[in-house]
């Protein structure tokens, strides 16, 4: 029997759009056979497969806007620019997000994490996450702005170092069709890595040259993934969702009002394409 996949890009605080799309899918009882997420997409993927719409809204708006999440308070509390420990504590202790029950979901989920020592992205499934939910934290933790997450004797970070829109992973999982959600518009232009970032990466991760090279190659990977998406859409094998309106939300910047509006725009975009989404879904699920 054919499977349908749900592919989720990262994007930090822009992930409010992804959360809004997933919230809409749950409201409309649309459940995918396979879900794969990178970075913030991994965080929200878990909430979606566990059927937690309130957590999607809370994490993408309240938690994202909290001063402890980024900036001075994160630096003072965690000595990092982004408060990934705060984020993990909120989702694991203060919210209805039972990650240890991930292995009870009927379908499959994978999140990408970068194995620092192995210098490659590896994929963790529902059993891995249920055994150690810190894989969700690792999946969100970017180099430089966060600390490595140590799990079972190995260090991990964001799989977005090598993979930003994991559509190839959905294909490899055997999905016949894919709904792809990105946090940037279709016309987004990704710029090459800046000299300052490159120098900082070489300094901080000098023992891991492939990690540095992988990070600097992200712009090429991004356009390769976008080209594949366009080809899949043209072939009728993919449905591509992206924000219809830009609000100035960045990976590390935005306000409660902006996140709330971006979440709402996701709902509006889905409502506007309701017939297309449902038809695409039913072409596989019946």
Secondary structure, 3 states (H helix, E strand, C coil): CCEEEEEECCCHHHHHHHHHHHHHHHHCCCCCCEEEECCHHHHHHHHHHCCCHHHHHHHHHHHHHCHHHECHHHHHHHCCCECHHHHHHHHHHHCCCCHHHHHHCCCEEEEEEEECCCCEEEEEEHHHHHHCCHHHHHHHCCCCCCCCEEECCEEEEEHHHCCCCCHHHHHHCCEEEEEEECCCCCCCCCCCCCHHHHHHHHHHCCCCHHHHHHHHCHHHHHHHHHHHHHHHHHCCCEEEECCCCCCCCECCECCHHHHHHHHHHHHHHHHHCHHHHHHHHHHHHC
